[in-house]
Amino acid sequence: MENEKGERKGRVITELKTILIDEIQPNPFQPRESFEKESLKELTDSIKNASVIQPIVVRRLEKGYQIIAGERRWRAAEMAGLKEIPCIVKDVAEERVLLESLIENLHRKDLTDVERENAIHGLWENRNVLGFKTKSELAIAIGVNEDKVSEDLDAWEFRRREEMSMGVSTRVIRGTRGLPTEERRQIIEKVKAEEIKASEVDTVAKIVRKAPEPIKKEFLKPKSRITPKMAETIVTKLPSEEEQKTVVEEIERFRLTEEEVEDRVREIQRAKERGEPIGKEMGVQEGIIYTVGEYECPHCKRHYLIKCDGKRDWVE
């Protein structure tokens, strides 16, 4: 059955046509929040040189057209001096414009994390109007995994509640889900300070969930000498909190490397098997310099090292 416009009920009718740029207006629901000037200039130059542009997606208004997807191309075409632009016209109801815009833009690689989070949150906030009852239904409508929808909604809420920088990726926020807020913040701050990599966040979160409070506190403090690999080795291979604390103290005292931590853990495991004490005696040999520890003077606040050459100790 067709209506007066020749459209079949239940179908979205599309049409390819060339439209005057002045007849097109931007979409107020545009998921993208910014358009980089340099990138826009490059696209403009490309359009000037080739005079070819991929069609944008628009919908009809009572007067003119509104962009559903392709605002960047529309802006670049206008900057390039084009008078008209190829368009795919879709008949979309106003209440579904946000959904259509997100579907068209969501799978573009250059959409930022914050833009995607905001768009999905906007859809979820308007779920009653759009006919969604669950996150699963929303995920199906936009063609992504339900877990991804939940992660983006959680990231949106956490980012605003904790006033988190836009530079923090959704991946980093997602990796800390389930942890207390303060621990999440500490991990994110370490990522921002480049003390841990974004790719290590999932591992770090697992360590923090397992580690006893003293180890966790030492690991999460700013500029800790304990790397994620060290922490994972300590927490997973040494069941005793006493053993874990011993190695943590030795990392600070002797500035152990990751390889040395692995060796020390094996030493402790062998000592336990033989029933020997796990304490580490620092062996000395005349003619070799050993760093015993780094300290801060309580008066002048300057750092100094305690070193030993096998004969005597001295301060540096």
C-alpha positions in Angstrom: 0.0 0.0 0.0 1.4 3.4 -1.0 0.7 6.9 0.5 0.3 10.1 -1.5 4.0 10.5 -1.9 4.4 7.0 -3.4 6.0 5.7 -0.2 5.4 2.2 1.1 4.5 2.0 4.8 7.1 0.5 7.0 10.0 1.5 4.6 12.4 4.4 4.7 12.4 5.9 1.2 15.8 7.2 0.0 16.6 9.3 -3.0 19.9 10.4 -4.6 19.9 14.0 -5.8 22.0 17.1 -6.0 21.0 19.9 -3.7 22.0 23.6 -3.4 24.4 24.0 -0.4 22.3 27.0 0.8 19.2 24.8 1.1 20.9 22.6 3.7 21.3 23.2 7.4 23.4 21.4 10.0 21.9 18.8 12.4 21.4 20.0 16.0 21.8 16.4 17.1 25.2 16.0 15.4 27.3 13.5 17.5 30.5 15.2 16.4 31.3 18.1 18.7 34.3 19.6 16.9 35.8 19.8 13.4 39.6 20.1 13.3 40.6 23.1 11.2 43.6 21.4 9.6 41.6 18.3 8.7 38.8 20.4 7.3 41.2 22.4 5.2 42.7 19.2 3.7 39.3 18.0 2.7 38.5 21.4 1.2 41.7 21.4 -0.9 40.9 17.8 -2.0 37.4 18.9 -3.1 38.8 21.9 -5.0 41.3 19.7 -6.8 39.1 16.8 -7.6 35.6 18.3 -7.6 34.3 14.9 -6.4 32.6 14.4 -3.0 30.9 11.4 -1.4 27.1 12.1 -1.0 26.0 13.3 2.4 22.8 12.1 4.1 20.0 14.6 4.6 16.3 14.6 5.5 13.5 16.8 4.1 12.2 19.7 6.2 9.2 21.9 5.4 11.7 24.3 4.0 15.1 22.9 2.8 17.0 19.9 4.2 18.7 18.9 7.4 22.0 17.0 7.6 21.8 13.5 9.1 25.4 12.6 8.4 28.2 14.3 6.5 28.4 17.7 8.1 32.2 17.8 7.7 31.9 17.2 3.9 29.1 19.8 3.7 31.3 22.4 5.5 34.3 21.6 3.3 32.3 21.8 0.1 31.0 25.2 1.2 34.6 26.4 2.0 35.7 25.1 -1.4 33.1 27.3 -3.1 30.8 24.6 -4.4 27.2 25.7 -5.0 25.6 22.2 -4.7 26.4 18.8 -3.3 25.3 15.3 -3.9 22.9 14.0 -1.2 21.1 10.9 -0.2 17.7 12.1 1.0 16.0 9.9 3.7 12.6 10.5 5.0 13.2 10.3 8.7 10.8 11.4 11.5 12.2 14.1 13.7 12.2 11.9 16.8 14.5 9.5 15.0 17.0 12.0 13.8 19.4 11.4 16.7 19.3 7.7 16.1 19.8 8.0 12.4 22.7 10.5 12.9 24.4 8.2 15.4 24.0 5.1 13.2 25.5 7.0 10.3 28.4 8.4 12.3 29.1 5.8 15.0 31.1 3.5 12.8 33.4 6.2 11.5 36.9 5.7 13.0 37.4 9.4 13.6 34.6 9.9 16.1 36.1 10.6 19.5 35.4 8.7 22.6 33.6 11.6 24.2 31.5 12.2 21.1 30.4 8.6 21.0 29.7 8.5 24.8 27.6 11.7 24.5 25.7 10.3 21.5 24.9 7.0 23.1 23.9 8.7 26.3 21.6 11.0 24.3 19.9 8.0 22.8 19.5 6.3 26.1 18.0 9.4 27.7 15.5 9.6 24.8 14.7 5.8 24.8 11.0 6.3 25.6 10.6 8.5 22.5 12.7 6.2 20.4 10.9 3.1 21.6 13.9 1.4 23.5 13.2 -0.3 26.8 16.6 -2.0 27.4 20.2 -1.4 26.6 20.0 -4.6 24.5 17.4 -3.1 22.3 19.5 0.1 21.9 22.6 -2.0 21.0 20.7 -3.9 18.3 19.3 -0.6 16.8 22.8 0.9 16.4 24.5 -2.3 15.6 27.0 -2.6 18.4 27.6 -5.1 21.3 25.4 -4.5 24.4 28.5 -4.5 26.6 29.9 -1.6 24.5 26.7 0.4 25.2 26.9 -0.3 28.9 30.6 0.7 29.0 29.9 4.0 27.1 27.1 4.9 29.5 29.2 4.1 32.5 32.1 6.2 31.1 29.8 9.1 30.4 28.5 9.1 34.0 32.0 8.6 35.6 33.6 11.3 33.4 31.1 13.9 34.5 30.7 12.8 38.1 34.5 12.9 38.6 35.1 15.8 36.2 37.4 13.6 34.2 39.4 15.1 31.3 38.2 14.5 27.7 41.7 13.2 27.0 41.0 10.1 29.1 39.9 7.3 26.8 36.8 5.2 27.3 39.0 2.1 27.3 40.9 3.4 30.4 37.7 4.2 32.2 36.2 0.9 31.2 39.2 -1.0 32.5 38.6 0.4 36.0 34.9 -0.5 36.3 34.0 -2.3 39.5 36.8 -0.7 41.6 36.1 1.9 44.3 36.1 5.5 42.9 39.4 6.6 44.5 41.2 3.6 43.1 39.8 4.2 39.7 41.0 7.8 39.9 44.5 6.7 41.0 44.9 4.3 38.1 43.6 6.9 35.6 46.0 9.5 37.0 48.9 7.1 36.6 47.9 6.6 32.9 47.8 10.4 32.4 51.2 10.7 34.0 52.5 7.9 31.6 53.5 5.7 34.6 51.4 2.9 33.1 50.1 2.4 29.6 46.4 2.4 28.6 46.9 -1.2 27.4 48.0 -2.2 30.9 44.9 -0.9 32.7 43.0 -4.2 32.6 46.0 -6.0 34.2 46.4 -3.3 36.8 42.7 -3.5 37.8 43.0 -7.2 38.3 46.1 -6.7 40.5 44.4 -4.1 42.6 41.4 -6.4 43.1 43.8 -9.1 44.4 46.4 -7.1 46.3 46.2 -6.6 50.1 45.8 -3.0 51.2 49.5 -2.2 51.9 50.7 -3.5 48.5 47.9 -1.8 46.7 48.6 1.5 48.4 52.3 1.3 47.5 51.6 0.3 43.9 49.0 3.1 43.3 51.0 5.9 44.8 52.4 8.5 42.3 55.9 7.7 41.0 55.9 4.3 42.6 58.9 2.2 41.5 56.6 -0.8 41.3 55.6 -1.5 37.7 52.5 -3.4 36.7 54.7 -6.4 35.7 56.4 -6.3 39.2 53.0 -6.1 40.9 51.6 -8.9 39.0 54.6 -11.1 39.8 54.4 -10.3 43.5 50.6 -10.7 43.9 50.2 -13.9 41.8 53.4 -15.8 42.8 53.7 -14.9 46.5 50.5 -15.9 48.5 51.8 -14.5 51.8 51.3 -10.8 52.5 54.6 -10.9 54.5 56.5 -12.2 51.5 54.8 -9.6 49.3 55.8 -6.7 51.6 59.4 -8.0 51.7 59.8 -7.7 48.0 58.0 -4.4 47.8 60.4 -3.0 50.4 63.4 -4.4 48.6 62.2 -2.8 45.3 62.4 0.6 47.0 65.5 -0.1 48.9 67.6 -1.8 46.2 65.9 -0.3 43.2 65.2 -3.7 41.8 64.4 -4.2 38.1 61.6 -6.3 36.8 64.0 -9.2 36.1 65.5 -8.8 39.6 62.0 -9.0 41.1 61.4 -12.2 39.2 64.7 -13.6 40.5 63.9 -12.5 44.1 60.5 -14.1 44.0 62.1 -17.4 42.9 64.6 -17.1 45.7 61.8 -16.7 48.2 59.9 -19.7 46.8 63.1 -21.9 47.0 63.8 -20.6 50.5 60.2 -21.6 51.6 60.7 -25.1 50.1 64.0 -25.5 52.1 62.5 -24.0 55.2 64.9 -21.1 55.2 64.2 -17.5 56.2 63.1 -15.3 53.3 65.1 -12.2 54.4 67.7 -10.9 52.0 71.2 -10.3 53.2 73.0 -7.9 51.0 76.2 -9.6 50.1 79.3 -7.3 49.8 82.5 -7.8 48.0 85.5 -5.5 48.4 86.0 -3.3 45.4 82.3 -3.4 44.3 79.9 -0.5 45.1 76.4 -1.3 46.4 73.6 1.1 46.7 71.9 0.5 50.1 69.1 3.0 49.8 67.8 6.5 49.0 66.7 8.9 51.7 65.6 12.4 52.2 67.2 14.6 54.8 64.5 15.9 57.3 66.3 19.3 57.5 67.5 20.3 54.1 65.0 18.0 52.2 67.8 16.9 49.8 68.0 13.3 48.7 71.1 11.3 49.5 72.3 7.7 48.9 73.8 5.3 51.3 76.4 3.3 49.6 78.8 0.6 50.6 82.1 -0.6 49.1 82.5 -3.6 51.3 84.7 -1.7 53.8 82.5 1.2 55.1 79.3 3.1 54.5 79.2 6.7 53.4 76.7 9.4 52.5 76.4 10.9 49.1 
